[in-house]
């Protein structure tokens, strides 16, 4: 992951006082709040000083409320325990709305534009089948033509 920081998960501020800000989630715990001593400082008076924590562990990112006054909401549901995050999740803290973006598994970027699938861990893949493969019986050496005709069923 250190070789490809662009594949680290991101929290994007989609609404609230800091709209447009982005926070790349490095491995380990990151505390979110309005105190200047936390890892992700959000300028929202409705947040607690130490409001919530996100923890990136391998391929998983989890969210936990830290006993905040106004609560932490995940996809319009108040959370009280550790919750795993998935690409596209919406987190609400105070009047701030965050969107979780995981480029290691995403098919969209933080603003919803499509791009090719990127993976954190590359794995071998098989080539996709060709929709209408060209017939080989039309040309080529006689042995290849005979084999192609047998496969194509054109004989």
Phi and psi in radians as a Rosetta constraint file:
Dihedral C 1 N 2 CA 2 C 2 CIRCULARHARMONIC -1.125 0.35
Dihedral N 2 CA 2 C 2 N 3 CIRCULARHARMONIC -0.460 0.35
Dihedral C 2 N 3 CA 3 C 3 CIRCULARHARMONIC -1.297 0.35
Dihedral N 3 CA 3 C 3 N 4 CIRCULARHARMONIC -0.399 0.35
Dihedral C 3 N 4 CA 4 C 4 CIRCULARHARMONIC -2.321 0.35
Dihedral N 4 CA 4 C 4 N 5 CIRCULARHARMONIC 1.278 0.35
Dihedral C 4 N 5 CA 5 C 5 CIRCULARHARMONIC -1.086 0.35
Dihedral N 5 CA 5 C 5 N 6 CIRCULARHARMONIC -0.363 0.35
Dihedral C 5 N 6 CA 6 C 6 CIRCULARHARMONIC -1.184 0.35
Dihedral N 6 CA 6 C 6 N 7 CIRCULARHARMONIC -0.236 0.35
Dihedral C 6 N 7 CA 7 C 7 CIRCULARHARMONIC -1.651 0.35
Dihedral N 7 CA 7 C 7 N 8 CIRCULARHARMONIC 0.026 0.35
Dihedral C 7 N 8 CA 8 C 8 CIRCULARHARMONIC -1.256 0.35
Dihedral N 8 CA 8 C 8 N 9 CIRCULARHARMONIC 2.524 0.35
Dihedral C 8 N 9 CA 9 C 9 CIRCULARHARMONIC -1.069 0.35
Dihedral N 9 CA 9 C 9 N 10 CIRCULARHARMONIC 2.736 0.35
Dihedral C 9 N 10 CA 10 C 10 CIRCULARHARMONIC -2.338 0.35
Dihedral N 10 CA 10 C 10 N 11 CIRCULARHARMONIC 2.472 0.35
Dihedral C 10 N 11 CA 11 C 11 CIRCULARHARMONIC -1.841 0.35
Dihedral N 11 CA 11 C 11 N 12 CIRCULARHARMONIC 2.190 0.35
Dihedral C 11 N 12 CA 12 C 12 CIRCULARHARMONIC -1.961 0.35
Dihedral N 12 CA 12 C 12 N 13 CIRCULARHARMONIC 2.302 0.35
Dihedral C 12 N 13 CA 13 C 13 CIRCULARHARMONIC -1.382 0.35
Dihedral N 13 CA 13 C 13 N 14 CIRCULARHARMONIC 1.924 0.35
Dihedral C 13 N 14 CA 14 C 14 CIRCULARHARMONIC -1.648 0.35
Dihedral N 14 CA 14 C 14 N 15 CIRCULARHARMONIC -0.309 0.35
Dihedral C 14 N 15 CA 15 C 15 CIRCULARHARMONIC -2.780 0.35
Dihedral N 15 CA 15 C 15 N 16 CIRCULARHARMONIC 2.605 0.35
Dihedral C 15 N 16 CA 16 C 16 CIRCULARHARMONIC 1.995 0.35
Dihedral N 16 CA 16 C 16 N 17 CIRCULARHARMONIC -3.017 0.35
Dihedral C 16 N 17 CA 17 C 17 CIRCULARHARMONIC -1.041 0.35
Dihedral N 17 CA 17 C 17 N 18 CIRCULARHARMONIC -0.452 0.35
Dihedral C 17 N 18 CA 18 C 18 CIRCULARHARMONIC -1.934 0.35
Dihedral N 18 CA 18 C 18 N 19 CIRCULARHARMONIC 0.480 0.35
Dihedral C 18 N 19 CA 19 C 19 CIRCULARHARMONIC -0.819 0.35
Dihedral N 19 CA 19 C 19 N 20 CIRCULARHARMONIC 2.299 0.35
Dihedral C 19 N 20 CA 20 C 20 CIRCULARHARMONIC 1.727 0.35
Dihedral N 20 CA 20 C 20 N 21 CIRCULARHARMONIC -0.293 0.35
Dihedral C 20 N 21 CA 21 C 21 CIRCULARHARMONIC -1.210 0.35
Dihedral N 21 CA 21 C 21 N 22 CIRCULARHARMONIC 2.600 0.35
Dihedral C 21 N 22 CA 22 C 22 CIRCULARHARMONIC -2.268 0.35
Dihedral N 22 CA 22 C 22 N 23 CIRCULARHARMONIC 2.453 0.35
Dihedral C 22 N 23 CA 23 C 23 CIRCULARHARMONIC -2.250 0.35
Dihedral N 23 CA 23 C 23 N 24 CIRCULARHARMONIC 2.017 0.35
Dihedral C 23 N 24 CA 24 C 24 CIRCULARHARMONIC -1.407 0.35
Dihedral N 24 CA 24 C 24 N 25 CIRCULARHARMONIC 2.303 0.35
Dihedral C 24 N 25 CA 25 C 25 CIRCULARHARMONIC -1.633 0.35
Dihedral N 25 CA 25 C 25 N 26 CIRCULARHARMONIC 1.823 0.35
Dihedral C 25 N 26 CA 26 C 26 CIRCULARHARMONIC -1.357 0.35
Dihedral N 26 CA 26 C 26 N 27 CIRCULARHARMONIC 2.846 0.35
Dihedral C 26 N 27 CA 27 C 27 CIRCULARHARMONIC -1.042 0.35
Dihedral N 27 CA 27 C 27 N 28 CIRCULARHARMONIC 2.558 0.35
Dihedral C 27 N 28 CA 28 C 28 CIRCULARHARMONIC 1.765 0.35
Dihedral N 28 CA 28 C 28 N 29 CIRCULARHARMONIC -3.107 0.35
Dihedral C 28 N 29 CA 29 C 29 CIRCULARHARMONIC -1.412 0.35
Dihedral N 29 CA 29 C 29 N 30 CIRCULARHARMONIC 2.482 0.35
Dihedral C 29 N 30 CA 30 C 30 CIRCULARHARMONIC -2.295 0.35
Dihedral N 30 CA 30 C 30 N 31 CIRCULARHARMONIC 2.078 0.35
Dihedral C 30 N 31 CA 31 C 31 CIRCULARHARMONIC -1.492 0.35
Dihedral N 31 CA 31 C 31 N 32 CIRCULARHARMONIC 2.358 0.35
Dihedral C 31 N 32 CA 32 C 32 CIRCULARHARMONIC -1.910 0.35
Dihedral N 32 CA 32 C 32 N 33 CIRCULARHARMONIC 2.358 0.35
Dihedral C 32 N 33 CA 33 C 33 CIRCULARHARMONIC 3.105 0.35
Dihedral N 33 CA 33 C 33 N 34 CIRCULARHARMONIC -2.961 0.35
Dihedral C 33 N 34 CA 34 C 34 CIRCULARHARMONIC -1.785 0.35
Dihedral N 34 CA 34 C 34 N 35 CIRCULARHARMONIC -0.087 0.35
Dihedral C 34 N 35 CA 35 C 35 CIRCULARHARMONIC -1.229 0.35
Dihedral N 35 CA 35 C 35 N 36 CIRCULARHARMONIC 2.463 0.35
Dihedral C 35 N 36 CA 36 C 36 CIRCULARHARMONIC -1.178 0.35
Dihedral N 36 CA 36 C 36 N 37 CIRCULARHARMONIC -0.177 0.35
Dihedral C 36 N 37 CA 37 C 37 CIRCULARHARMONIC -1.643 0.35
Dihedral N 37 CA 37 C 37 N 38 CIRCULARHARMONIC -0.082 0.35
Dihedral C 37 N 38 CA 38 C 38 CIRCULARHARMONIC -1.429 0.35
Dihedral N 38 CA 38 C 38 N 39 CIRCULARHARMONIC 2.963 0.35
Dihedral C 38 N 39 CA 39 C 39 CIRCULARHARMONIC -1.291 0.35
Dihedral N 39 CA 39 C 39 N 40 CIRCULARHARMONIC -0.708 0.35
Dihedral C 39 N 40 CA 40 C 40 CIRCULARHARMONIC -2.102 0.35
Dihedral N 40 CA 40 C 40 N 41 CIRCULARHARMONIC 1.794 0.35
Dihedral C 40 N 41 CA 41 C 41 CIRCULARHARMONIC -1.527 0.35
Dihedral N 41 CA 41 C 41 N 42 CIRCULARHARMONIC 2.141 0.35
Dihedral C 41 N 42 CA 42 C 42 CIRCULARHARMONIC -2.032 0.35
Dihedral N 42 CA 42 C 42 N 43 CIRCULARHARMONIC 2.118 0.35
Dihedral C 42 N 43 CA 43 C 43 CIRCULARHARMONIC -1.417 0.35
Dihedral N 43 CA 43 C 43 N 44 CIRCULARHARMONIC 1.386 0.35
Dihedral C 43 N 44 CA 44 C 44 CIRCULARHARMONIC -2.487 0.35
Dihedral N 44 CA 44 C 44 N 45 CIRCULARHARMONIC 2.019 0.35
Dihedral C 44 N 45 CA 45 C 45 CIRCULARHARMONIC -1.130 0.35
Dihedral N 45 CA 45 C 45 N 46 CIRCULARHARMONIC -0.200 0.35
Dihedral C 45 N 46 CA 46 C 46 CIRCULARHARMONIC -1.569 0.35
Dihedral N 46 CA 46 C 46 N 47 CIRCULARHARMONIC -0.004 0.35
Dihedral C 46 N 47 CA 47 C 47 CIRCULARHARMONIC -1.606 0.35
Dihedral N 47 CA 47 C 47 N 48 CIRCULARHARMONIC 2.620 0.35
Dihedral C 47 N 48 CA 48 C 48 CIRCULARHARMONIC -1.325 0.35
Dihedral N 48 CA 48 C 48 N 49 CIRCULARHARMONIC 2.845 0.35
Dihedral C 48 N 49 CA 49 C 49 CIRCULARHARMONIC -1.032 0.35
Dihedral N 49 CA 49 C 49 N 50 CIRCULARHARMONIC -0.763 0.35
Dihedral C 49 N 50 CA 50 C 50 CIRCULARHARMONIC -2.140 0.35
Dihedral N 50 CA 50 C 50 N 51 CIRCULARHARMONIC 1.593 0.35
Dihedral C 50 N 51 CA 51 C 51 CIRCULARHARMONIC -1.529 0.35
Dihedral N 51 CA 51 C 51 N 52 CIRCULARHARMONIC -0.906 0.35
Dihedral C 51 N 52 CA 52 C 52 CIRCULARHARMONIC -2.640 0.35
Dihedral N 52 CA 52 C 52 N 53 CIRCULARHARMONIC 2.957 0.35
Dihedral C 52 N 53 CA 53 C 53 CIRCULARHARMONIC -2.328 0.35
Dihedral N 53 CA 53 C 53 N 54 CIRCULARHARMONIC 2.423 0.35
Dihedral C 53 N 54 CA 54 C 54 CIRCULARHARMONIC -1.968 0.35
Dihedral N 54 CA 54 C 54 N 55 CIRCULARHARMONIC 2.419 0.35
Dihedral C 54 N 55 CA 55 C 55 CIRCULARHARMONIC -2.269 0.35
Dihedral N 55 CA 55 C 55 N 56 CIRCULARHARMONIC 2.134 0.35
Dihedral C 55 N 56 CA 56 C 56 CIRCULARHARMONIC -1.711 0.35
Dihedral N 56 CA 56 C 56 N 57 CIRCULARHARMONIC 2.078 0.35
Dihedral C 56 N 57 CA 57 C 57 CIRCULARHARMONIC -2.284 0.35
Dihedral N 57 CA 57 C 57 N 58 CIRCULARHARMONIC 1.757 0.35
Dihedral C 57 N 58 CA 58 C 58 CIRCULARHARMONIC 1.138 0.35
Dihedral N 58 CA 58 C 58 N 59 CIRCULARHARMONIC -2.156 0.35
Dihedral C 58 N 59 CA 59 C 59 CIRCULARHARMONIC -1.596 0.35
Dihedral N 59 CA 59 C 59 N 60 CIRCULARHARMONIC 0.055 0.35
Dihedral C 59 N 60 CA 60 C 60 CIRCULARHARMONIC -1.993 0.35
Dihedral N 60 CA 60 C 60 N 61 CIRCULARHARMONIC 2.491 0.35
Dihedral C 60 N 61 CA 61 C 61 CIRCULARHARMONIC -2.173 0.35
Dihedral N 61 CA 61 C 61 N 62 CIRCULARHARMONIC 2.283 0.35
Dihedral C 61 N 62 CA 62 C 62 CIRCULARHARMONIC -2.099 0.35
Dihedral N 62 CA 62 C 62 N 63 CIRCULARHARMONIC 2.713 0.35
Dihedral C 62 N 63 CA 63 C 63 CIRCULARHARMONIC -2.169 0.35
Dihedral N 63 CA 63 C 63 N 64 CIRCULARHARMONIC 2.465 0.35
Dihedral C 63 N 64 CA 64 C 64 CIRCULARHARMONIC -2.560 0.35
Dihedral N 64 CA 64 C 64 N 65 CIRCULARHARMONIC 2.338 0.35
Dihedral C 64 N 65 CA 65 C 65 CIRCULARHARMONIC -1.328 0.35
Dihedral N 65 CA 65 C 65 N 66 CIRCULARHARMONIC 2.511 0.35
Dihedral C 65 N 66 CA 66 C 66 CIRCULARHARMONIC -1.825 0.35
Dihedral N 66 CA 66 C 66 N 67 CIRCULARHARMONIC 0.623 0.35
Dihedral C 66 N 67 CA 67 C 67 CIRCULARHARMONIC 1.338 0.35
Dihedral N 67 CA 67 C 67 N 68 CIRCULARHARMONIC 0.570 0.35
Dihedral C 67 N 68 CA 68 C 68 CIRCULARHARMONIC -1.144 0.35
Dihedral N 68 CA 68 C 68 N 69 CIRCULARHARMONIC 2.730 0.35
Dihedral C 68 N 69 CA 69 C 69 CIRCULARHARMONIC -1.168 0.35
Dihedral N 69 CA 69 C 69 N 70 CIRCULARHARMONIC -0.813 0.35
Dihedral C 69 N 70 CA 70 C 70 CIRCULARHARMONIC -1.663 0.35
Dihedral N 70 CA 70 C 70 N 71 CIRCULARHARMONIC -0.040 0.35
Dihedral C 70 N 71 CA 71 C 71 CIRCULARHARMONIC 1.449 0.35
Dihedral N 71 CA 71 C 71 N 72 CIRCULARHARMONIC 2.891 0.35
Dihedral C 71 N 72 CA 72 C 72 CIRCULARHARMONIC -2.072 0.35
Dihedral N 72 CA 72 C 72 N 73 CIRCULARHARMONIC 2.293 0.35
Dihedral C 72 N 73 CA 73 C 73 CIRCULARHARMONIC -2.057 0.35
Dihedral N 73 CA 73 C 73 N 74 CIRCULARHARMONIC 2.315 0.35
Dihedral C 73 N 74 CA 74 C 74 CIRCULARHARMONIC -2.106 0.35
Dihedral N 74 CA 74 C 74 N 75 CIRCULARHARMONIC 2.006 0.35
Dihedral C 74 N 75 CA 75 C 75 CIRCULARHARMONIC 0.909 0.35
Dihedral N 75 CA 75 C 75 N 76 CIRCULARHARMONIC 0.859 0.35
Dihedral C 75 N 76 CA 76 C 76 CIRCULARHARMONIC 1.141 0.35
Dihedral N 76 CA 76 C 76 N 77 CIRCULARHARMONIC 0.394 0.35
Dihedral C 76 N 77 CA 77 C 77 CIRCULARHARMONIC -2.268 0.35
Dihedral N 77 CA 77 C 77 N 78 CIRCULARHARMONIC 2.173 0.35
Dihedral C 77 N 78 CA 78 C 78 CIRCULARHARMONIC -1.189 0.35
Dihedral N 78 CA 78 C 78 N 79 CIRCULARHARMONIC 2.357 0.35
Dihedral C 78 N 79 CA 79 C 79 CIRCULARHARMONIC -1.847 0.35
Dihedral N 79 CA 79 C 79 N 80 CIRCULARHARMONIC 2.568 0.35
Dihedral C 79 N 80 CA 80 C 80 CIRCULARHARMONIC -2.204 0.35
Dihedral N 80 CA 80 C 80 N 81 CIRCULARHARMONIC -0.122 0.35
Dihedral C 80 N 81 CA 81 C 81 CIRCULARHARMONIC -2.397 0.35
Dihedral N 81 CA 81 C 81 N 82 CIRCULARHARMONIC -3.112 0.35
Dihedral C 81 N 82 CA 82 C 82 CIRCULARHARMONIC -1.154 0.35
Dihedral N 82 CA 82 C 82 N 83 CIRCULARHARMONIC 2.310 0.35
Dihedral C 82 N 83 CA 83 C 83 CIRCULARHARMONIC -2.254 0.35
Dihedral N 83 CA 83 C 83 N 84 CIRCULARHARMONIC 2.304 0.35
Dihedral C 83 N 84 CA 84 C 84 CIRCULARHARMONIC -1.297 0.35
Dihedral N 84 CA 84 C 84 N 85 CIRCULARHARMONIC 2.556 0.35
Dihedral C 84 N 85 CA 85 C 85 CIRCULARHARMONIC -1.792 0.35
Dihedral N 85 CA 85 C 85 N 86 CIRCULARHARMONIC 2.513 0.35
Dihedral C 85 N 86 CA 86 C 86 CIRCULARHARMONIC -2.203 0.35
Dihedral N 86 CA 86 C 86 N 87 CIRCULARHARMONIC 2.741 0.35
Dihedral C 86 N 87 CA 87 C 87 CIRCULARHARMONIC -0.905 0.35
Dihedral N 87 CA 87 C 87 N 88 CIRCULARHARMONIC 2.256 0.35
Dihedral C 87 N 88 CA 88 C 88 CIRCULARHARMONIC 1.658 0.35
Dihedral N 88 CA 88 C 88 N 89 CIRCULARHARMONIC -0.100 0.35
Dihedral C 88 N 89 CA 89 C 89 CIRCULARHARMONIC -1.056 0.35
Dihedral N 89 CA 89 C 89 N 90 CIRCULARHARMONIC 2.578 0.35
Dihedral C 89 N 90 CA 90 C 90 CIRCULARHARMONIC -1.953 0.35
Dihedral N 90 CA 90 C 90 N 91 CIRCULARHARMONIC 2.189 0.35
Dihedral C 90 N 91 CA 91 C 91 CIRCULARHARMONIC -1.995 0.35
Dihedral N 91 CA 91 C 91 N 92 CIRCULARHARMONIC 2.297 0.35
Dihedral C 91 N 92 CA 92 C 92 CIRCULARHARMONIC -2.072 0.35
Dihedral N 92 CA 92 C 92 N 93 CIRCULARHARMONIC 2.183 0.35
Dihedral C 92 N 93 CA 93 C 93 CIRCULARHARMONIC -2.217 0.35
Dihedral N 93 CA 93 C 93 N 94 CIRCULARHARMONIC 2.011 0.35
Dihedral C 93 N 94 CA 94 C 94 CIRCULARHARMONIC 1.072 0.35
Dihedral N 94 CA 94 C 94 N 95 CIRCULARHARMONIC -2.200 0.35
Dihedral C 94 N 95 CA 95 C 95 CIRCULARHARMONIC -1.791 0.35
Dihedral N 95 CA 95 C 95 N 96 CIRCULARHARMONIC 0.230 0.35
Dihedral C 95 N 96 CA 96 C 96 CIRCULARHARMONIC -1.770 0.35
Dihedral N 96 CA 96 C 96 N 97 CIRCULARHARMONIC 2.305 0.35
Dihedral C 96 N 97 CA 97 C 97 CIRCULARHARMONIC -1.942 0.35
Dihedral N 97 CA 97 C 97 N 98 CIRCULARHARMONIC 2.182 0.35
Dihedral C 97 N 98 CA 98 C 98 CIRCULARHARMONIC -1.949 0.35
Dihedral N 98 CA 98 C 98 N 99 CIRCULARHARMONIC 2.551 0.35
Dihedral C 98 N 99 CA 99 C 99 CIRCULARHARMONIC -2.017 0.35
Dihedral N 99 CA 99 C 99 N 100 CIRCULARHARMONIC 2.316 0.35
Dihedral C 99 N 100 CA 100 C 100 CIRCULARHARMONIC -1.575 0.35
Dihedral N 100 CA 100 C 100 N 101 CIRCULARHARMONIC 2.224 0.35
Dihedral C 100 N 101 CA 101 C 101 CIRCULARHARMONIC -2.201 0.35
Dihedral N 101 CA 101 C 101 N 102 CIRCULARHARMONIC 2.164 0.35
Dihedral C 101 N 102 CA 102 C 102 CIRCULARHARMONIC -2.049 0.35
Dihedral N 102 CA 102 C 102 N 103 CIRCULARHARMONIC 1.621 0.35
Dihedral C 102 N 103 CA 103 C 103 CIRCULARHARMONIC -1.138 0.35
Dihedral N 103 CA 103 C 103 N 104 CIRCULARHARMONIC -0.232 0.35
Dihedral C 103 N 104 CA 104 C 104 CIRCULARHARMONIC -1.269 0.35
Dihedral N 104 CA 104 C 104 N 105 CIRCULARHARMONIC -0.291 0.35
Dihedral C 104 N 105 CA 105 C 105 CIRCULARHARMONIC -2.349 0.35
Dihedral N 105 CA 105 C 105 N 106 CIRCULARHARMONIC -0.014 0.35
Dihedral C 105 N 106 CA 106 C 106 CIRCULARHARMONIC -1.412 0.35
Dihedral N 106 CA 106 C 106 N 107 CIRCULARHARMONIC 2.669 0.35
Dihedral C 106 N 107 CA 107 C 107 CIRCULARHARMONIC -1.867 0.35
Dihedral N 107 CA 107 C 107 N 108 CIRCULARHARMONIC -0.077 0.35
Dihedral C 107 N 108 CA 108 C 108 CIRCULARHARMONIC -2.311 0.35
Dihedral N 108 CA 108 C 108 N 109 CIRCULARHARMONIC 2.739 0.35
Dihedral C 108 N 109 CA 109 C 109 CIRCULARHARMONIC -1.578 0.35
Dihedral N 109 CA 109 C 109 N 110 CIRCULARHARMONIC 3.101 0.35
Dihedral C 109 N 110 CA 110 C 110 CIRCULARHARMONIC -1.025 0.35
Dihedral N 110 CA 110 C 110 N 111 CIRCULARHARMONIC -0.370 0.35
Dihedral C 110 N 111 CA 111 C 111 CIRCULARHARMONIC -1.808 0.35
Dihedral N 111 CA 111 C 111 N 112 CIRCULARHARMONIC 0.132 0.35
Dihedral C 111 N 112 CA 112 C 112 CIRCULARHARMONIC 1.670 0.35
Dihedral N 112 CA 112 C 112 N 113 CIRCULARHARMONIC 0.106 0.35
Dihedral C 112 N 113 CA 113 C 113 CIRCULARHARMONIC -1.403 0.35
Dihedral N 113 CA 113 C 113 N 114 CIRCULARHARMONIC 2.445 0.35
Dihedral C 113 N 114 CA 114 C 114 CIRCULARHARMONIC -1.409 0.35
Dihedral N 114 CA 114 C 114 N 115 CIRCULARHARMONIC 2.552 0.35
Dihedral C 114 N 115 CA 115 C 115 CIRCULARHARMONIC -2.627 0.35
Dihedral N 115 CA 115 C 115 N 116 CIRCULARHARMONIC 2.996 0.35
Dihedral C 115 N 116 CA 116 C 116 CIRCULARHARMONIC -1.089 0.35
Dihedral N 116 CA 116 C 116 N 117 CIRCULARHARMONIC 2.716 0.35
Dihedral C 116 N 117 CA 117 C 117 CIRCULARHARMONIC -1.214 0.35
Dihedral N 117 CA 117 C 117 N 118 CIRCULARHARMONIC 2.286 0.35
Dihedral C 117 N 118 CA 118 C 118 CIRCULARHARMONIC -2.031 0.35
Dihedral N 118 CA 118 C 118 N 119 CIRCULARHARMONIC 2.515 0.35
Dihedral C 118 N 119 CA 119 C 119 CIRCULARHARMONIC -2.176 0.35
Dihedral N 119 CA 119 C 119 N 120 CIRCULARHARMONIC 2.531 0.35
Dihedral C 119 N 120 CA 120 C 120 CIRCULARHARMONIC -1.140 0.35
Dihedral N 120 CA 120 C 120 N 121 CIRCULARHARMONIC -0.724 0.35
Dihedral C 120 N 121 CA 121 C 121 CIRCULARHARMONIC -1.980 0.35
Dihedral N 121 CA 121 C 121 N 122 CIRCULARHARMONIC 1.969 0.35
Dihedral C 121 N 122 CA 122 C 122 CIRCULARHARMONIC -1.222 0.35
Dihedral N 122 CA 122 C 122 N 123 CIRCULARHARMONIC 2.421 0.35
Dihedral C 122 N 123 CA 123 C 123 CIRCULARHARMONIC -2.351 0.35
Dihedral N 123 CA 123 C 123 N 124 CIRCULARHARMONIC 2.694 0.35
Dihedral C 123 N 124 CA 124 C 124 CIRCULARHARMONIC -1.131 0.35
Dihedral N 124 CA 124 C 124 N 125 CIRCULARHARMONIC 2.429 0.35
Dihedral C 124 N 125 CA 125 C 125 CIRCULARHARMONIC -2.247 0.35
Dihedral N 125 CA 125 C 125 N 126 CIRCULARHARMONIC 2.695 0.35
Dihedral C 125 N 126 CA 126 C 126 CIRCULARHARMONIC -1.546 0.35
Dihedral N 126 CA 126 C 126 N 127 CIRCULARHARMONIC 2.589 0.35
Dihedral C 126 N 127 CA 127 C 127 CIRCULARHARMONIC -1.147 0.35
Dihedral N 127 CA 127 C 127 N 128 CIRCULARHARMONIC 2.585 0.35
Dihedral C 127 N 128 CA 128 C 128 CIRCULARHARMONIC -1.255 0.35
Dihedral N 128 CA 128 C 128 N 129 CIRCULARHARMONIC 2.533 0.35
Dihedral C 128 N 129 CA 129 C 129 CIRCULARHARMONIC -1.186 0.35
Dihedral N 129 CA 129 C 129 N 130 CIRCULARHARMONIC 2.599 0.35
Dihedral C 129 N 130 CA 130 C 130 CIRCULARHARMONIC -1.417 0.35
Dihedral N 130 CA 130 C 130 N 131 CIRCULARHARMONIC 2.314 0.35
Dihedral C 130 N 131 CA 131 C 131 CIRCULARHARMONIC -1.028 0.35
Dihedral N 131 CA 131 C 131 N 132 CIRCULARHARMONIC -0.879 0.35
Dihedral C 131 N 132 CA 132 C 132 CIRCULARHARMONIC -2.269 0.35
Dihedral N 132 CA 132 C 132 N 133 CIRCULARHARMONIC 1.493 0.35
Dihedral C 132 N 133 CA 133 C 133 CIRCULARHARMONIC -1.139 0.35
Dihedral N 133 CA 133 C 133 N 134 CIRCULARHARMONIC 2.474 0.35
Dihedral C 133 N 134 CA 134 C 134 CIRCULARHARMONIC -1.173 0.35
Dihedral N 134 CA 134 C 134 N 135 CIRCULARHARMONIC 2.543 0.35
Dihedral C 134 N 135 CA 135 C 135 CIRCULARHARMONIC -1.317 0.35
Dihedral N 135 CA 135 C 135 N 136 CIRCULARHARMONIC 2.381 0.35
Dihedral C 135 N 136 CA 136 C 136 CIRCULARHARMONIC -1.583 0.35
Dihedral N 136 CA 136 C 136 N 137 CIRCULARHARMONIC -0.110 0.35
Dihedral C 136 N 137 CA 137 C 137 CIRCULARHARMONIC -1.313 0.35
Dihedral N 137 CA 137 C 137 N 138 CIRCULARHARMONIC -0.178 0.35
Dihedral C 137 N 138 CA 138 C 138 CIRCULARHARMONIC -1.360 0.35
Dihedral N 138 CA 138 C 138 N 139 CIRCULARHARMONIC -0.339 0.35
Dihedral C 138 N 139 CA 139 C 139 CIRCULARHARMONIC -2.844 0.35
Dihedral N 139 CA 139 C 139 N 140 CIRCULARHARMONIC -3.091 0.35
Dihedral C 139 N 140 CA 140 C 140 CIRCULARHARMONIC 1.746 0.35
Dihedral N 140 CA 140 C 140 N 141 CIRCULARHARMONIC 3.090 0.35
Dihedral C 140 N 141 CA 141 C 141 CIRCULARHARMONIC -1.059 0.35
Dihedral N 141 CA 141 C 141 N 142 CIRCULARHARMONIC 2.653 0.35
Dihedral C 141 N 142 CA 142 C 142 CIRCULARHARMONIC -0.992 0.35
Dihedral N 142 CA 142 C 142 N 143 CIRCULARHARMONIC -0.691 0.35
Dihedral C 142 N 143 CA 143 C 143 CIRCULARHARMONIC -1.157 0.35
Dihedral N 143 CA 143 C 143 N 144 CIRCULARHARMONIC -0.724 0.35
Dihedral C 143 N 144 CA 144 C 144 CIRCULARHARMONIC -1.179 0.35
Dihedral N 144 CA 144 C 144 N 145 CIRCULARHARMONIC -0.702 0.35
Dihedral C 144 N 145 CA 145 C 145 CIRCULARHARMONIC -1.082 0.35
Dihedral N 145 CA 145 C 145 N 146 CIRCULARHARMONIC -0.744 0.35
Dihedral C 145 N 146 CA 146 C 146 CIRCULARHARMONIC -1.137 0.35
Dihedral N 146 CA 146 C 146 N 147 CIRCULARHARMONIC -0.724 0.35
Dihedral C 146 N 147 CA 147 C 147 CIRCULARHARMONIC -1.143 0.35
Dihedral N 147 CA 147 C 147 N 148 CIRCULARHARMONIC -0.736 0.35
Dihedral C 147 N 148 CA 148 C 148 CIRCULARHARMONIC -1.129 0.35
Dihedral N 148 CA 148 C 148 N 149 CIRCULARHARMONIC -0.689 0.35
Dihedral C 148 N 149 CA 149 C 149 CIRCULARHARMONIC -1.142 0.35
Dihedral N 149 CA 149 C 149 N 150 CIRCULARHARMONIC -0.652 0.35
Dihedral C 149 N 150 CA 150 C 150 CIRCULARHARMONIC -1.147 0.35
Dihedral N 150 CA 150 C 150 N 151 CIRCULARHARMONIC -0.699 0.35
Dihedral C 150 N 151 CA 151 C 151 CIRCULARHARMONIC -1.251 0.35
Dihedral N 151 CA 151 C 151 N 152 CIRCULARHARMONIC -0.801 0.35
Dihedral C 151 N 152 CA 152 C 152 CIRCULARHARMONIC -1.227 0.35
Dihedral N 152 CA 152 C 152 N 153 CIRCULARHARMONIC -0.372 0.35
Dihedral C 152 N 153 CA 153 C 153 CIRCULARHARMONIC 1.288 0.35
Dihedral N 153 CA 153 C 153 N 154 CIRCULARHARMONIC 0.462 0.35
Dihedral C 153 N 154 CA 154 C 154 CIRCULARHARMONIC -1.618 0.35
Dihedral N 154 CA 154 C 154 N 155 CIRCULARHARMONIC 0.017 0.35
